[in-house]
Amino acid sequence: MSTPSHNGIHHIKLPVTDLERSTEWYSTVLGARRLTQLDHRRPGGTLFAVILDVPGIAGKVELRLDPATAKSLSGYDFLTLTVANKSTMDEWVTRLDGLGVRHSPLIVALVGWLLVVPDPDGLRLRFYTTEPHGLGTDAVEFDSPWLGAGVTEPDLHDVVSAIGRMTVLPGHEDEVLDLMRTVAAATRQEDGCLAYELHRAKDNPRAIVVYESWASPEAMAAHHRSAHMDLFKKSAASLVEWPPQAELLAPQA
């Protein structure tokens, strides 16, 4: 039997944890245009997907609200875009730096130059040159942490988790939550972060609980030395009962 025909890609679907945040990111980085007339809403009016028209991509890009899948795929290199040569790649680096968007250095891949750009959920958008770099195999960066097919399954014996608790001083609840949301977004981009979940006690709006899990004690230690954690400590010291309480956990199954 012959294979029936099709007309190419209809759309690409990406899971996200925050529709508005990801829509803004793809619009800023790739010049995407939101097709509001194609917004996906449930019968009650709840928005669950946004459709983007992205220059240079055949078909449309759908951002689907699916936090669980987005977290599980963090680190996965889902889409690679074509760039003509290293000169154009340098232009992308300049643009991303100007926007303050985190990205890899230029990587010597097997054939061409590679640039990796994590989106707000850690999904790795990649740019790859069609023009070969012309370097020998000894120059290929096989061990770059920006390469690979996502996060490998950690050794259970190395995984370390913790629960952190803090009590916000009266009147500063929203301020501290905003600070913690910024910390959470930055933390989920860190190497070795398996989970970072922010909670608020239902019966006590001043009580904030954080669950975090890391692939190794070293990854957790690096997190606590990070710039965003240092900034949080300085910003929140006068807003919460200090110091916050932390309890280390050991995964069992």
Backbone as CSV, one residue per row, in Angstrom:
resi,resn,N_x,N_y,N_z,CA_x,CA_y,CA_z,C_x,C_y,C_z
1,MET,0.845,-1.199,0.000,0.000,0.000,0.000,0.882,1.251,0.000
2,SER,0.486,2.242,-0.761,1.241,3.486,-0.796,0.929,4.334,0.435
3,THR,1.865,5.170,0.797,1.681,6.042,1.957,0.848,7.250,1.566
4,PRO,-0.265,7.513,2.284,-1.066,8.701,1.969,-0.233,9.965,2.141
5,SER,-0.601,10.999,1.417,0.156,12.250,1.482,-0.270,13.099,2.671
6,HIS,0.600,14.004,3.064,0.237,15.058,4.025,0.936,16.335,3.580
7,ASN,0.579,17.441,4.195,1.083,18.739,3.751,2.060,19.378,4.741
8,GLY,2.780,18.563,5.495,3.779,19.104,6.410,3.241,19.348,7.804
9,ILE,4.010,20.092,8.592,3.681,20.316,10.009,2.500,21.259,10.154
10,HIS,1.515,20.840,10.936,0.375,21.705,11.244,0.724,22.635,12.395
11,HIS,1.196,22.063,13.516,1.652,22.893,14.621,2.542,22.091,15.556
12,ILE,3.323,22.807,16.350,4.189,22.223,17.364,3.619,22.606,18.722
13,LYS,3.509,21.642,19.627,2.917,21.904,20.939,3.983,21.805,22.026
14,LEU,4.080,22.858,22.853,5.053,22.901,23.936,4.330,23.044,25.275
15,PRO,4.681,22.237,26.278,4.065,22.380,27.599,4.697,23.534,28.377
16,VAL,3.885,24.287,29.104,4.392,25.411,29.895,3.698,25.426,31.254
17,THR,4.314,26.121,32.203,3.696,26.260,33.526,2.976,27.588,33.681
18,ASP,3.279,28.556,32.812,2.671,29.883,32.898,2.494,30.407,31.469
19,LEU,1.267,30.467,31.004,0.996,30.846,29.620,1.452,32.265,29.296
20,GLU,1.139,33.210,30.156,1.487,34.595,29.858,2.997,34.790,29.859
21,ARG,3.681,34.178,30.823,5.141,34.308,30.899,5.807,33.734,29.653
22,SER,5.390,32.541,29.229,6.003,31.908,28.066,5.641,32.629,26.775
23,THR,4.414,33.128,26.686,4.017,33.900,25.501,4.900,35.133,25.358
24,GLU,5.129,35.828,26.451,5.989,37.014,26.410,7.419,36.636,26.026
25,TRP,7.910,35.503,26.573,9.293,35.088,26.289,9.463,34.771,24.801
26,TYR,8.579,33.972,24.226,8.707,33.611,22.813,8.474,34.814,21.897
27,SER,7.645,35.736,22.349,7.437,36.954,21.560,8.699,37.815,21.573
28,THR,9.327,37.919,22.740,10.527,38.737,22.879,11.723,38.116,22.158
29,VAL,11.930,36.816,22.357,13.124,36.155,21.825,13.010,35.857,20.339
30,LEU,11.856,35.326,19.902,11.715,34.886,18.517,10.824,35.794,17.663
31,GLY,10.291,36.843,18.263,9.400,37.712,17.492,8.063,37.073,17.206
32,ALA,7.639,36.138,18.056,6.356,35.445,17.856,5.181,36.413,18.015
33,ARG,4.121,36.120,17.288,2.905,36.925,17.371,1.767,36.044,17.879
34,ARG,1.140,36.472,18.972,0.025,35.700,19.533,-1.224,35.873,18.692
35,LEU,-1.819,34.750,18.297,-3.058,34.773,17.521,-4.216,34.646,18.505
36,THR,-4.616,35.771,19.055,-5.610,35.749,20.141,-6.936,35.129,19.700
37,GLN,-7.242,35.216,18.405,-8.497,34.629,17.924,-8.478,33.101,18.012
38,LEU,-7.275,32.524,18.206,-7.151,31.070,18.319,-6.875,30.620,19.755
39,ASP,-6.974,31.535,20.725,-6.829,31.141,22.125,-7.752,29.964,22.429
40,HIS,-7.237,28.975,23.137,-8.028,27.802,23.507,-8.600,27.993,24.909
41,ARG,-9.908,27.958,25.016,-10.572,28.129,26.306,-11.569,26.997,26.538
42,ARG,-11.685,26.632,27.797,-12.677,25.621,28.173,-14.052,26.267,28.194
43,PRO,-15.141,25.456,28.253,-16.494,26.032,28.220,-16.725,27.122,29.258
44,GLY,-16.048,27.031,30.415,-16.201,28.053,31.442,-15.390,29.306,31.198
45,GLY,-14.586,29.305,30.131,-13.798,30.482,29.789,-12.344,30.417,30.192
46,THR,-11.922,29.342,30.884,-10.544,29.225,31.340,-9.592,29.013,30.166
47,LEU,-8.569,29.850,30.081,-7.572,29.745,29.021,-6.625,28.582,29.312
48,PHE,-6.435,27.682,28.321,-5.523,26.565,28.557,-4.473,26.422,27.455
49,ALA,-4.550,27.230,26.397,-3.517,27.167,25.363,-3.505,28.465,24.569
50,VAL,-2.303,28.822,24.099,-2.097,30.015,23.290,-1.423,29.584,21.990
51,ILE,-1.846,30.163,20.873,-1.285,29.833,19.566,-0.413,30.999,19.094
52,LEU,0.809,30.638,18.670,1.758,31.646,18.211,2.110,31.434,16.745
53,ASP,2.298,32.554,16.052,2.864,32.540,14.707,4.315,32.991,14.862
54,VAL,5.255,32.078,14.610,6.669,32.359,14.842,7.388,32.484,13.494
55,PRO,8.000,33.623,13.218,8.721,33.783,11.948,9.751,32.677,11.739
56,GLY,9.720,32.073,10.548,10.694,31.041,10.211,10.291,29.633,10.569
57,ILE,9.188,29.463,11.289,8.734,28.124,11.669,7.479,27.784,10.879
58,ALA,7.520,26.673,10.163,6.349,26.232,9.401,5.242,25.819,10.357
59,GLY,4.028,26.192,10.046,2.936,25.881,10.942,2.943,26.826,12.129
60,LYS,2.155,26.508,13.120,2.031,27.346,14.307,2.694,26.662,15.502
61,VAL,2.903,27.442,16.565,3.426,26.912,17.822,2.352,27.083,18.886
62,GLU,1.979,25.989,19.519,0.987,26.025,20.592,1.689,25.919,21.934
63,LEU,1.384,26.843,22.831,1.826,26.751,24.218,0.674,26.196,25.026
64,ARG,0.853,24.995,25.553,-0.226,24.320,26.277,0.063,24.332,27.778
65,LEU,-0.899,24.791,28.571,-0.736,24.823,30.021,-0.716,23.391,30.553
66,ASP,0.477,22.943,30.944,0.662,21.566,31.418,1.894,21.548,32.328
67,PRO,1.759,22.071,33.553,2.918,22.220,34.441,3.655,20.919,34.715
68,ALA,2.944,19.818,34.906,3.607,18.555,35.235,4.523,18.108,34.098
69,THR,4.025,18.175,32.870,4.851,17.768,31.725,6.010,18.736,31.523
70,ALA,5.751,20.031,31.692,6.818,21.022,31.530,7.965,20.750,32.505
71,LYS,7.616,20.429,33.750,8.659,20.154,34.747,9.429,18.886,34.400
72,SER,8.704,17.866,33.953,9.369,16.592,33.663,10.284,16.688,32.446
73,LEU,10.018,17.634,31.531,10.811,17.778,30.319,11.888,18.857,30.434
74,SER,12.002,19.497,31.584,13.005,20.533,31.755,14.390,19.994,31.402
75,GLY,15.090,20.686,30.526,16.394,20.238,30.059,16.353,19.542,28.712
76,TYR,15.148,19.254,28.207,15.033,18.552,26.933,15.182,19.539,25.779
77,ASP,15.989,19.159,24.761,16.217,20.038,23.609,15.199,19.703,22.519
78,PHE,14.060,20.354,22.586,12.874,19.982,21.820,12.868,20.497,20.389
79,LEU,13.561,21.603,20.120,13.427,22.246,18.814,14.754,22.894,18.431
80,THR,15.215,22.623,17.200,16.456,23.217,16.706,16.145,24.040,15.463
81,LEU,16.534,25.317,15.493,16.299,26.227,14.380,17.582,26.410,13.569
82,THR,17.420,26.597,12.292,18.556,26.738,11.387,19.072,28.171,11.363
83,VAL,20.391,28.306,11.470,21.069,29.592,11.326,22.116,29.420,10.236
84,ALA,22.296,30.426,9.384,23.159,30.269,8.214,24.611,30.006,8.584
85,ASN,25.177,30.842,9.452,26.616,30.746,9.693,26.959,31.324,11.067
86,LYS,28.245,31.295,11.394,28.687,31.761,12.707,28.462,33.260,12.868
87,SER,28.592,34.011,11.806,28.360,35.445,11.892,26.941,35.745,12.344
88,THR,25.965,35.028,11.769,24.570,35.206,12.177,24.372,34.717,13.603
89,MET,25.066,33.647,13.972,24.977,33.142,15.337,25.486,34.189,16.333
90,ASP,26.560,34.877,15.955,27.084,35.949,16.814,26.040,37.056,16.999
91,GLU,25.260,37.319,15.961,24.199,38.315,16.065,23.139,37.871,17.069
92,TRP,22.831,36.566,17.074,21.870,36.041,18.048,22.406,36.189,19.471
93,VAL,23.684,35.913,19.659,24.281,36.055,20.986,24.169,37.508,21.455
94,THR,24.462,38.438,20.572,24.363,39.855,20.921,22.936,40.234,21.285
95,ARG,21.979,39.712,20.511,20.562,40.017,20.788,20.147,39.449,22.139
96,LEU,20.480,38.203,22.403,20.089,37.563,23.658,20.722,38.264,24.854
97,ASP,21.984,38.642,24.713,22.650,39.374,25.790,21.959,40.706,26.048
98,GLY,21.558,41.372,24.975,20.866,42.645,25.120,19.526,42.511,25.811
99,LEU,18.879,41.367,25.617,17.579,41.107,26.246,17.721,40.549,27.654
100,GLY,18.946,40.192,28.027,19.153,39.568,29.339,18.657,38.142,29.392
101,VAL,18.647,37.457,28.245,18.155,36.077,28.163,19.317,35.104,28.348
102,ARG,19.158,34.175,29.250,20.198,33.186,29.531,20.399,32.261,28.333
103,HIS,21.683,31.941,28.031,21.973,31.046,26.921,23.339,30.403,27.140
104,SER,23.614,29.389,26.344,24.921,28.738,26.386,25.955,29.598,25.678
105,PRO,27.237,29.306,25.870,28.238,29.876,24.962,28.085,29.190,23.610
106,LEU,28.752,29.692,22.585,28.754,28.994,21.305,29.470,27.652,21.493
107,ILE,28.825,26.592,21.031,29.331,25.237,21.232,29.780,24.657,19.898
108,VAL,30.914,23.979,19.907,31.365,23.255,18.725,30.642,21.910,18.713
109,ALA,29.610,21.796,17.885,28.858,20.548,17.773,29.524,19.654,16.717
110,LEU,28.882,18.548,16.382,29.507,17.597,15.465,29.800,18.195,14.096
111,VAL,28.868,19.027,13.590,29.044,19.587,12.241,29.171,21.104,12.270
112,GLY,28.234,21.758,12.945,28.216,23.218,12.944,28.318,23.805,14.335
113,TRP,28.116,25.122,14.401,28.081,25.825,15.683,26.682,25.697,16.288
114,LEU,26.622,25.609,17.613,25.355,25.398,18.308,25.200,26.421,19.423
115,LEU,23.981,26.930,19.571,23.633,27.842,20.656,22.369,27.309,21.322
116,VAL,22.378,27.203,22.636,21.253,26.631,23.383,20.640,27.712,24.268
117,VAL,19.305,27.835,24.198,18.603,28.884,24.940,17.435,28.257,25.708
118,PRO,17.530,28.137,27.033,16.415,27.569,27.794,15.243,28.547,27.863
119,ASP,14.035,28.040,27.665,12.862,28.887,27.816,12.521,28.986,29.308
120,PRO,11.456,29.685,29.702,11.186,29.872,31.129,10.993,28.576,31.914
121,ASP,10.639,27.472,31.241,10.474,26.195,31.926,11.691,25.287,31.779
122,GLY,12.754,25.795,31.166,13.965,24.988,31.018,13.998,24.139,29.766
123,LEU,12.951,24.168,28.937,13.010,23.488,27.642,14.060,24.192,26.786
124,ARG,14.904,23.411,26.111,16.056,23.980,25.425,15.798,24.216,23.931
125,LEU,15.604,25.477,23.587,15.548,25.888,22.189,16.984,25.977,21.679
126,ARG,17.237,25.435,20.476,18.604,25.413,19.953,18.675,26.083,18.588
127,PHE,19.822,26.709,18.322,20.144,27.273,17.017,21.376,26.525,16.499
128,TYR,21.333,26.114,15.228,22.417,25.292,14.669,22.759,25.834,13.282
129,THR,24.058,26.019,13.007,24.450,26.568,11.710,24.468,25.488,10.630
130,THR,23.982,25.858,9.453,24.082,24.948,8.313,25.504,24.966,7.746
131,GLU,26.203,26.070,7.932,27.596,26.153,7.491,28.469,25.398,8.487
132,PRO,29.233,24.408,8.064,30.077,23.653,8.993,31.134,24.546,9.637
133,HIS,31.522,24.184,10.850,32.568,24.972,11.503,33.960,24.624,10.966
134,GLY,34.098,23.461,10.336,35.365,23.093,9.730,36.437,22.671,10.697
135,LEU,36.083,22.459,11.941,37.055,22.051,12.950,37.114,20.533,13.038
136,GLY,38.198,20.019,13.548,38.353,18.576,13.682,37.522,18.011,14.812
137,THR,37.410,16.685,14.823,36.601,16.027,15.855,37.150,16.254,17.253
138,ASP,38.444,16.554,17.355,39.011,16.792,18.680,38.523,18.107,19.282
139,ALA,37.911,18.971,18.460,37.381,20.245,18.951,35.919,20.150,19.378
140,VAL,35.251,19.040,19.023,33.834,18.878,19.348,33.664,18.785,20.863
141,GLU,32.724,19.560,21.379,32.514,19.638,22.835,31.508,18.580,23.292
142,PHE,31.932,17.326,23.239,31.050,16.218,23.596,30.566,16.306,25.041
143,ASP,31.381,16.870,25.921,31.056,16.884,27.349,30.381,18.166,27.806
144,SER,29.974,19.014,26.873,29.300,20.251,27.277,28.016,19.927,28.033
145,PRO,27.782,20.589,29.176,26.533,20.349,29.921,25.301,20.818,29.163
146,TRP,25.502,21.571,28.070,24.374,22.055,27.276,23.935,21.045,26.221
147,LEU,24.658,19.943,26.089,24.295,18.907,25.136,23.554,17.783,25.829
148,GLY,22.927,16.932,25.034,22.224,15.796,25.608,20.728,15.914,25.406
149,ALA,20.054,14.845,25.767,18.602,14.768,25.551,17.856,14.943,26.854
150,GLY,18.180,16.008,27.579,17.448,16.283,28.798,18.135,15.743,30.034
151,VAL,17.441,15.818,31.136,17.987,15.436,32.431,18.014,13.928,32.562
152,THR,19.152,13.366,32.923,19.235,11.925,33.148,18.641,11.576,34.501
153,GLU,18.217,10.341,34.636,17.627,9.884,35.892,18.685,9.880,36.983
154,PRO,18.481,10.620,38.083,19.498,10.685,39.120,19.566,9.400,39.926
155,ASP,20.724,9.154,40.503,20.901,8.030,41.412,20.155,8.359,42.699
156,LEU,19.259,7.470,43.120,18.428,7.710,44.297,19.269,7.978,45.530
157,HIS,20.444,7.355,45.592,21.301,7.533,46.763,21.917,8.930,46.803
158,ASP,21.976,9.610,45.652,22.560,10.948,45.603,21.525,12.047,45.808
159,VAL,20.260,11.739,45.558,19.206,12.745,45.638,19.065,13.257,47.072
160,VAL,18.938,14.576,47.195,18.720,15.190,48.498,17.553,16.162,48.369
161,SER,16.665,16.127,49.348,15.476,16.973,49.327,15.353,17.691,50.662
162,ALA,14.526,18.708,50.671,14.350,19.464,51.910,13.003,20.165,51.890
163,ILE,12.514,20.453,53.086,11.335,21.301,53.258,11.770,22.528,54.035
164,GLY,11.516,23.690,53.486,11.831,24.941,54.163,10.556,25.633,54.595
165,ARG,10.584,26.203,55.778,9.411,26.897,56.312,9.810,28.284,56.780
166,MET,8.969,29.259,56.467,9.215,30.607,56.962,7.892,31.259,57.325
167,THR,7.946,32.133,58.306,6.768,32.883,58.742,6.975,34.341,58.389
168,VAL,6.061,34.882,57.589,6.166,36.262,57.119,5.637,37.210,58.190
169,LEU,6.313,38.321,58.368,5.834,39.325,59.313,4.547,39.946,58.784
170,PRO,3.618,40.310,59.657,2.310,40.839,59.230,2.447,42.007,58.261
171,GLY,1.646,41.940,57.197,1.622,43.011,56.215,2.589,42.857,55.070
172,HIS,3.428,41.811,55.107,4.438,41.629,54.059,4.212,40.352,53.240
173,GLU,3.016,39.758,53.373,2.761,38.476,52.729,2.955,38.531,51.212
174,ASP,2.331,39.488,50.543,2.411,39.561,49.085,3.833,39.885,48.623
175,GLU,4.518,40.741,49.368,5.885,41.121,49.015,6.826,39.915,49.045
176,VAL,6.701,39.115,50.087,7.565,37.934,50.218,7.207,36.888,49.164
177,LEU,5.925,36.718,48.885,5.522,35.762,47.851,6.091,36.162,46.491
178,ASP,6.080,37.441,46.172,6.661,37.897,44.907,8.152,37.589,44.857
179,LEU,8.853,37.810,45.964,10.279,37.487,46.020,10.505,36.004,45.811
180,MET,9.678,35.187,46.452,9.840,33.738,46.360,9.494,33.213,44.977
181,ARG,8.548,33.824,44.305,8.224,33.402,42.934,9.418,33.670,42.015
182,THR,10.100,34.786,42.234,11.300,35.089,41.448,12.391,34.064,41.727
183,VAL,12.566,33.716,43.013,13.551,32.705,43.395,13.212,31.366,42.748
184,ALA,11.933,30.975,42.806,11.517,29.683,42.255,11.786,29.601,40.767
185,ALA,11.471,30.662,40.023,11.686,30.658,38.574,13.161,30.505,38.251
186,ALA,14.033,31.210,38.980,15.472,31.112,38.729,16.024,29.761,39.156
187,THR,15.519,29.246,40.268,16.026,27.982,40.808,15.729,26.819,39.873
188,ARG,14.570,26.819,39.256,14.205,25.707,38.367,15.090,25.628,37.134
189,GLN,15.857,26.691,36.878,16.784,26.680,35.751,18.161,26.139,36.147
190,GLU,18.386,25.914,37.425,19.708,25.499,37.889,19.978,24.033,37.550
191,ASP,21.244,23.735,37.272,21.653,22.355,37.043,21.408,21.534,38.308
192,GLY,20.793,20.365,38.130,20.568,19.469,39.252,19.273,19.693,39.996
193,CYS,18.499,20.714,39.622,17.229,20.957,40.300,16.169,19.988,39.771
194,LEU,15.657,19.124,40.636,14.621,18.172,40.253,13.225,18.715,40.551
195,ALA,13.109,19.539,41.585,11.815,20.126,41.944,12.049,21.326,42.849
196,TYR,11.213,22.335,42.696,11.232,23.477,43.604,9.813,24.023,43.629
197,GLU,9.086,23.704,44.690,7.654,23.998,44.750,7.359,24.934,45.918
198,LEU,6.640,25.978,45.621,6.296,27.008,46.598,4.849,26.827,47.047
199,HIS,4.644,26.815,48.370,3.304,26.612,48.924,3.016,27.657,50.005
200,ARG,1.726,27.847,50.240,1.259,28.734,51.307,0.243,27.957,52.128
201,ALA,0.366,28.011,53.440,-0.554,27.266,54.304,-1.978,27.797,54.141
202,LYS,-2.942,26.892,53.985,-4.328,27.305,53.777,-4.888,28.052,54.984
203,ASP,-4.513,27.615,56.186,-5.080,28.205,57.394,-4.213,29.304,57.990
204,ASN,-3.085,29.624,57.314,-2.205,30.670,57.831,-1.481,31.331,56.664
205,PRO,-1.999,32.436,56.148,-1.401,33.072,54.963,0.010,33.587,55.195
206,ARG,0.446,33.647,56.447,1.810,34.104,56.735,2.818,32.961,56.692
207,ALA,2.334,31.731,56.577,3.226,30.568,56.580,3.525,30.131,55.153
208,ILE,4.793,30.144,54.779,5.235,29.733,53.444,6.097,28.485,53.583
209,VAL,5.812,27.502,52.733,6.548,26.230,52.760,7.122,25.978,51.363
210,VAL,8.386,25.585,51.314,9.045,25.267,50.053,9.519,23.822,50.096
211,TYR,9.172,23.065,49.060,9.730,21.721,48.892,10.726,21.776,47.755
212,GLU,11.944,21.291,48.004,12.967,21.277,46.964,13.651,19.927,46.920
213,SER,14.050,19.530,45.716,14.743,18.262,45.530,15.864,18.464,44.526
214,TRP,17.037,17.858,44.837,18.236,18.067,44.034,18.898,16.746,43.703
215,ALA,19.570,16.708,42.562,20.207,15.477,42.104,21.406,15.091,42.958
216,SER,21.951,16.041,43.724,23.108,15.745,44.569,23.226,16.805,45.652
217,PRO,23.931,16.488,46.746,24.183,17.510,47.772,24.940,18.711,47.210
218,GLU,25.834,18.461,46.242,26.604,19.548,45.644,25.699,20.529,44.906
219,ALA,24.688,19.980,44.203,23.755,20.848,43.478,22.966,21.719,44.448
220,MET,22.546,21.134,45.578,21.815,21.908,46.579,22.719,22.988,47.173
221,ALA,23.961,22.634,47.462,24.890,23.604,48.046,25.137,24.766,47.091
222,ALA,25.267,24.449,45.790,25.477,25.502,44.794,24.269,26.434,44.729
223,HIS,23.083,25.870,44.894,21.863,26.678,44.895,21.887,27.709,46.022
224,HIS,22.296,27.274,47.189,22.296,28.187,48.332,23.385,29.250,48.231
225,ARG,24.324,29.079,47.284,25.346,30.093,47.040,24.997,30.974,45.833
226,SER,23.860,30.717,45.205,23.497,31.410,43.972,23.179,32.878,44.229
227,ALA,23.264,33.672,43.170,23.011,35.109,43.282,21.571,35.397,43.675
228,HIS,20.611,34.612,43.132,19.212,34.887,43.473,18.885,34.521,44.913
229,MET,19.554,33.504,45.476,19.342,33.200,46.886,19.974,34.268,47.764
230,ASP,21.133,34.762,47.369,21.788,35.823,48.131,20.922,37.081,48.145
231,LEU,20.345,37.407,46.990,19.476,38.578,46.905,18.232,38.395,47.766
232,PHE,17.666,37.174,47.753,16.473,36.924,48.572,16.781,37.107,50.054
233,LYS,17.914,36.565,50.498,18.275,36.683,51.917,18.390,38.146,52.330
234,LYS,18.988,38.956,51.467,19.142,40.375,51.786,17.791,41.090,51.763
235,SER,16.939,40.727,50.808,15.659,41.417,50.640,14.635,41.014,51.698
236,ALA,14.671,39.736,52.120,13.627,39.206,53.000,14.009,39.203,54.472
237,ALA,15.242,39.543,54.783,15.704,39.440,56.174,14.828,40.229,57.147
238,SER,14.304,41.360,56.699,13.482,42.195,57.576,11.987,41.961,57.369
239,LEU,11.650,40.976,56.507,10.236,40.737,56.174,9.692,39.438,56.756
240,VAL,10.580,38.559,57.214,10.160,37.273,57.764,10.855,37.035,59.097
241,GLU,10.308,36.092,59.852,10.974,35.679,61.082,12.242,34.931,60.702
242,TRP,13.386,35.454,61.108,14.673,34.940,60.642,15.376,34.170,61.743
243,PRO,16.029,33.053,61.413,16.155,32.467,60.068,15.001,31.527,59.760
244,PRO,14.729,31.255,58.467,13.740,30.226,58.113,14.194,28.860,58.634
245,GLN,13.235,27.958,58.787,13.548,26.610,59.269,13.618,25.651,58.087
246,ALA,14.585,24.746,58.134,14.756,23.774,57.045,14.918,22.374,57.619
247,GLU,14.356,21.408,56.908,14.434,20.005,57.317,14.872,19.166,56.122
248,LEU,16.022,18.509,56.210,16.509,17.653,55.131,15.726,16.352,55.087
249,LEU,15.480,15.860,53.863,14.758,14.626,53.649,15.636,13.664,52.852
250,ALA,15.383,12.395,52.977,16.106,11.386,52.209,15.094,10.541,51.457
251,PRO,15.066,10.594,50.102,14.126,9.784,49.322,14.298,8.299,49.642
252,GLN,13.172,7.598,49.730,13.200,6.174,50.073,12.708,5.282,48.952
253,ALA,11.944,5.819,48.017,11.420,4.992,46.921,10.931,5.894,45.806
